Every structure is written in structure tokens, then in C-alpha cells.
Amino acid sequence: MAKSKKEIISIQSVSKIYNLGETVVKALDNVSLSIYDNDYISIMGPSGSGKSTLMNIIGCLDVPTKGKYKFKDELISEMDDNQLANIRNEKIGFVFQTFNLLPKLNAMQNVEVPLIYSSLGRKERIERAEEALHIVGLQDRMTHKPNELSGGQRQRVAIARALVNKPSIILADEPTGNLDSKSGNEILKFFAKLHKDGNTIIMVTHEESVAKLSKRRIDIFDGKIARDE
Amino acid sequence: MNRIINYLVDAIGGVLFYFGQTKLRTALTLMGITVGVSSIIAIMTVLETFEQSTESLVADMKTNIFYITKDNPVQVQFGNDAGWGKRKIPRITWDEYEQLKRNLTLVTNMAATTTEEPSDRTISVGKEELKSRLASFWGSDGDVLSVSKYDILDGRNIQDVDIENASRVAIVGYYIKEQLFPYSNPVGQNIEIDNIPFEIIALTEPKGELLGQNMDSMIGIPISTYLKYYGGKGWRGRPDLQLILEAESMDTLEDATDEAIGVFRAIRKISPGDPNNFYIATNDQLMDTFGSFTSSIKIFVGLVAGISLIVAGIGIANIMLVSLTERIKEIGIRKALGARRVDIFLQFLIEAILISILGGIVGIILGLSFGNVVATFLEQDPVIPYEWVFYSLQICASMGIIFGLYPAIKASKLNPIDSMRYD
């Protein structure tokens, strides 16, 4: 880990506690973590370990119960819903296991969705979406709806959508989980390329083979970081 | 600004997509609005055509004129209670007319007319008979033509000498010429009314139809002639006169009507405190009566349409809630990608407004078509009640806002993590 790199994310003593009536669940317990520019991290852990909670907090979908979360110089842990939405929109690109494309929209329109919420004009939206679809090699499939695309192609549309706002980090939650091994490998190769091009990638996975491709591996167990190397 | 345009484009796309997906459901929801709006527009269209034709009629009439009649000149009553009253109310007689004429000081002009509308008299020229019923047959000693706004196409008006002599002269409408004198000028020729020959002294210009009545199927004669030949004898045959009185100006109209009421009550020896057994009305009152009639219809239609729109609104709220449940995942995804609460709120609200306005537009088109078909059937000119078209769109937009509000708020508050997991 090169310490000279610029720190993007700083998580200090973060806990997330869920009150489920009688029982109290500590999903994250006093976790501290720094993520640097151009990191390629995989987060591993069994189900229920708290890795999804960590992902949600890093992705600004949720806020910690305790502790500080700084994204660049902004204090995420103190933000309200709308500020979080703006951070998600401008700084984070999401790639989900189940792709999460909107079925009614074609590839192009799906990629445009984040731009709808960033006050861009129509012309610029189209240019940016086309560019992103070029990057993932789907320039010939722009008008296809998700149900007209293969699993690998759908995930590439989702990656294009994640890239379209030029985010600071790309968060991928089991990006190959729903794909056959051939498509999965293609996606992973693509992530490697994105990393090489200077992007910061954080990926949740439970597959060793996938985790090996990343440059840094964090294991979560019982809401704590068990390994970070 | 860009953001607003983005929403609109996005919402229109969303609405169109959901119409495609749930055609029947959306159509049924829209039907409520469509029925409400189309009934408002249809009734307003029909009323507007009536108002237009009566307004043009009344605009022509002199406003310093008033009438004394046996029956209410504007029969606007529901039910059949008119029969009882009629039997008790005496007809206005020639004798009463002459007494009135002698005693009134504020009236500059006065005429008595008797009108059969329609008339069952046999109208013939030689062996040729008028096949349809004569729409209007009147006798008068005044200038009915100018009061009723007929223009003489050829010939002369009835003159005092005709009235004094009870001359058998007649003014005929254009329809009579078309039917009985298709190839010649009727002026100077003879016409028989119930086998009594008359000389035609004038032909009036065609007027067309008013409220379904053929204004050109008309014959007018001097009132003295009418009383002499058609007045009949005994109670049943005695004609009922309508008196047309003209005050000097609008300023003296009220005093003149007061005087006429007083004098006529004296002639009829009505005790103080008893109600009038005749009607007195000015043109303005006639219009007011018609106006209050149309406004009560408007209120009634407004109520019915209002109820149907509320029901329709609940339908919209319902469909938006269903659509919300079906799209929880979509909302979660949109939020994860950066949609703020207000973005989701506006998306849903705009969709609700678009649905209601679409229902409204269909309703307006149906209502205008239906109303104008009825208007054409009643032989009125087609109209578009722009005011009501505008109101309807406003009502629809407000309904979209009111009934879309709750689903939109609910959608905006969804949590992105839970929503994305929803299936």
C-alpha cells in the first residue's frame, strides 16, 4: 500500500447498530479504514458479517450510528438525505449484483439516469452516455432494452451507468455473482482496465478467485475488520 | 431549469410506458375523469348555444318594453302545477286593454297581440294547402314586426287604417312563400286562412330558426281582423291577449310598470293584499329568468360532475399507490443513483397530473363532440365553451396534485437500501 497516495475515504471508529425491537444488532463494530486514490479493493466476508453494511456506508446509502466518515473533505456522517443523494450522484458509481437496470428504459436511457439528477442539458447527457457506452463496448446496443441484452451486456450497461458521472470511486457489489464464468471474467478484466486507467474500485465478493485480482483485500468478520492487506 | 425539463421528459416517458403496460387499468382510471369532464363540457356547450341564441335575440329587443300576459312568459317550472293556476287566471280581454289604454300616463306606446304558437289554422292558396303546421299566427294593432325584429322584404306593414277597418290583409313569412308561392312574389296575391281570403301585403326576410322554431312559418294580421274572424264567441273561443307596452325610456321603465300594475289591478278590482292574477315582465326579467334557469342547471351539473371527479380522483390516488408498489425497486435504484426526495416526489406528482390532464383532454373532446351534436340537433350553431375547457384543465391539474400528493410523498420517503431489495 503506497502511503504517498491521496486519501479519498477516511472511516474512523464507525459503528452501525440496528435496533430490532428486543435485540440489538451490531452490524459494524468500531471499524476504521482508509481508502486511497486508485485503490482496487475487495471486501470479503461470510453473509451477515457486515460487509453489506460497510458497502452501504461507503456508498453513502446509509449513515453510521457512531464514528466519523469523511469522503475527501466532506463529513458524510453528518449529512442529511439530500446531501447524501448529491454525493452518490456526483462521487460514486454503483455496480450491483443484479444489475439494477430500469426495465422500461433502453441501454442509453439507463446510462442517462444519473445525469437526469445532475442538471445537465439533454445534448450533454446524450454525449456523456454515448461516451460511457463506448468505453464498455456497447455502442451497437444503445437502443436495446435490458431484456434484449445478455447478462454480461447488462452488467456492462450498469458499469457505463456507474462511469457516466466520472465518479471518484466505483462500488461494485458482487458484480460477477449473477454471471456465467465467461461473462464474469470479461467484467473482471474490464475492472482491471478501469483500475489501470486510474479509477478507484471497491468490490464486495465472496469468491477467492475474484478477490485475488484486486490489489488490496479486506476481510470482515462479525462487524470487525479481520484482515486488511 | 434543466432539471425540471429532465423530470418532465422522464415523467412523460414513464406515463407512456405505464399506459402501454397497464392499458386496461389506466383506461378505467381515466374513465372517471373523462366522464366527469365530458359531462361538464357537454352541458356547458349546449347551454352556451342556447345563451348565444337568446342573447342575440334579446340584444335585438327594445329594453324599455314590458309585457302584461296571462301566463308566465317564461315557463320555467318543474312538475305540472301550471294546470291549476291557469284555470283560475282570467284571460286578458280587449275591454281591459282599452281601459288600460285610457288610464296609463307613463306609457308612450301600447299594443295588444294575440298569438297562436303553433297554429292549427288551414293555410291555403287555391287548392294548395300548407302541409306543415303553421308555427306562428298572430293578430296585432302594433308594430309586432319591429318588436320581433322582422324586416320586410317586399310590401308594406299593417297600418292604422287596416286595424280600423278590420281589413283582411296579411304579412307572411318567407317559409310561406317557399311552400305556397315557390315561383312568384306573394305580395298582392291572395291566401286563405281557414277558408277566409286575405290579401298578402308583405313578405318578410328569412330569419331561420330560433330554439327549434321555424321563425319564417309565420302569418300576421290586424288584431281587429283576428277578433272579428277568429275571436269566436263564448268563453272558450275568446282569445287571450298579450299586451306590449313601451315606456318612454329605460329611466321611466320602473315607474311605468308600477303604474301599469296599479291600473290593471284597479281594472280587475283586485283587493289590496291579493296577488296579481296576471304577469308583468320586462325583457330584462325574461333574460334574468332564463339566466337563473341556466345557472341552476349549471350548479346541478357542477355538483354531479364534482362528485364524479372526486371519485375519479380517488381512482388516481389508488392507481398511483399501485404504481408506487410496483416501482419500489425502481425508486430505490433512482435514489441510489442520486435522486433526491424532491426528485422522486416531483416524478410521481407530474405523472399523476399528466394522467388526470390526459383524462381531462379525452373528456373535453368527448364533451365538445357530444354537446355540439346536441346543439346541431337543436339547430344551434356549434360553439366551444373556452372558459369551461380552461376550467376543466385546471380542475384536472389540481386533482392530479391533490390526489397525487400522498403517493408522491410516500414514494419520496422510501429508503434506497430496502427499496432496492424489494421484489
Interface residues (C-beta under 8 A of the other chain):
Chain A: N56 G59 L61 D62 D81 N82 A85 N86 R88 N89 E90 F94 F96 N100 L102 K104 L105 Q109 V113 P114 I116 Y117 S118 S119 L120 G121 R122 R125 R161 N165
Chain B: N2 R3 I5 N6 Y7 V9 D10 G13 G14 F17 Q21 K329 E330 I333 R334 K335 A336 L337 G338 A339 R340 R341 V342 D343 P416 I417 M420
